[in-house]
Amino acid sequence: MSEETTPFLELAGVTKKYGDFTAVSDINLSIREGELFTLVGPSGSGKTTMIRMLVGMDQPTSGEMRLKGRVLNKVPANKRPTCMVFQSLALFPHKSVGENVEFAMKIAGVDPARRRQRAEELLAQLRLPLDCYDKGVNQCSGGERQRIALARALAFNPEILFFDEPLSALDFRLRKALEKELKDIHRETGKTFVYITHSLEEAMVMSDRIGIMRDGRIVQVGTPHEIYNKPINEFVAKFMGEVNSLEVEAVGENMVKSKVYGDTYHVGTMPAGFTAGFLIIRPEVVKIGKAAAPMPNRIQGVVFNDYALGSRIQYQVRSATNGDPWLVERLQDEAYEGQLGDTVDIGWRPEDSIVLSE
């Protein structure tokens, strides 16, 4: 296989078992050089086990992990051109910022003057003031410690950086700022980042591509846009954001019937051979009140509650048929002008329907 066609990081049939328990099952995945790839899934889906194998903390039970064609399975962690930023950051509390950043270079025997030069370059790149160099890490803020951990990882000049939920312990405002900063740093360095998180929002904001994990398997890989708009099944659709979901069956060309309401709905397209499954309608495509009148798909309900979400407002409308809650999301300048308790129509276009077999 030529260099041009060799995947940068490839997993082929990777499985990890702990006794009778299979934590990761038959993973086949290629990650491109220079991309920011995120593994996302609920707790227990196998994300952390995947990362532990990739950095050399665990070995697969079967299958191969290859970096530019080289099998990594039995290469010790300290011999791999990879580095990991942990959720805990794992900074040395008794060392200064500079000593933390230079640690890997010192172990590798790099000259002190060169270590200092490289550390200062990284501090500048990560927008940390040079006077941080001699500070103790415990004197730094949470955001600064995140940057220090990343500087220490980059000092090693790894080919791949792995991130194990590094932002999960931060407050909301700092987390949102660092999501964007990490994405900017990824673009500036050109390194390959592999990031794991349980946060949908982090995955959507940061990733070039996302791999959705469930029960030790990767169920879908794609860009954030592809996964959000073309989920492979109901699990992915619900995991990637709030949805309205109905069990339906096919009753004609591009027509489905609700098993609960008995109503029929027009859809844009249906999977080949579709007979029954789920109709998914995301809250942001649903119209409410007068705006729903021209929609070919409509249900009637009562406006039960509203939730302010910054630039958006979300409404819960309870179906007149059985009280099921439907979510409708509007920009603030498109807010529903009526009152809680109103009886209203909500509706959506056929092309905004997502039809899934499972």
Summary of the structure (lengths in Angstrom):
residues: 358
radius of gyration: 24.6
end to end distance: 37.4
largest distance: 75.6
contacts: 1111
relative contact order: 0.11
helix: 31%
strand: 35%
